[in-house]
Amino acid sequence: MDFTSHDIAVIEQALQLAINAETKDSKVNHFREVLTKLQKNAAVAMHGTYLQTVSHDGVRYDYDDSSDLL
């Protein structure tokens, strides 16, 4: 499932609201863990899965197989 930057922002906001509204530490920790994972994976997704590099023979693409992290 592909998320847009807007989708990610909405999910982050919902998790922040849940963190602020929850009183049980165990649930707050779970929400924070999910938020951290989302932010980390969103940063990778925003930079793209294809990294363009220049080599001696011209332009080549390194394929980042980070999809298993999602």
C-alpha positions in Angstrom: 0.0 0.0 0.0 1.4 3.3 -1.0 0.9 6.3 1.3 1.2 9.9 0.1 3.0 12.5 2.2 -0.5 13.8 3.2 -1.6 10.3 4.4 1.6 10.1 6.5 1.0 13.5 8.0 -2.6 12.6 8.9 -1.5 9.3 10.5 1.3 11.1 12.5 -1.2 13.6 13.7 -3.6 10.9 14.8 -0.8 9.1 16.7 0.2 12.3 18.4 -3.4 12.9 19.5 -3.6 9.4 20.8 -0.3 9.8 22.7 -1.6 13.1 24.3 -5.0 11.6 25.2 -4.0 8.2 26.6 -3.3 7.8 30.2 -1.9 4.2 30.2 1.9 4.2 29.8 1.8 0.8 28.0 -0.5 2.2 25.3 1.5 5.5 25.0 4.7 3.5 24.5 3.0 1.4 21.8 1.8 4.6 20.0 5.3 6.2 20.3 6.9 3.0 18.9 4.5 3.0 15.9 5.0 6.7 15.3 8.8 6.3 15.4 8.6 3.4 12.8 6.3 5.5 10.6 8.6 8.5 10.7 11.7 6.4 9.9 10.0 4.5 7.0 8.4 7.8 5.7 11.8 9.4 5.6 13.1 6.5 3.5 10.1 6.6 1.2 10.3 10.3 0.7 13.9 10.0 -0.6 12.7 7.4 -3.1 13.6 3.7 -3.5 15.9 4.3 -6.4 19.2 6.0 -5.7 20.8 7.6 -8.7 24.5 7.4 -8.8 27.1 8.5 -11.4 29.8 6.0 -12.4 32.5 5.9 -15.1 30.2 4.4 -17.7 27.4 6.9 -17.2 24.3 7.0 -15.0 23.3 3.8 -13.1 20.6 3.1 -10.6 21.1 1.2 -7.4 17.9 -0.5 -6.2 17.2 -0.1 -2.5 15.3 -3.1 -1.3 13.9 -1.4 1.8 10.3 -2.5 1.0 10.7 -5.3 3.5 11.0 -2.7 6.2 7.4 -1.5 5.6 
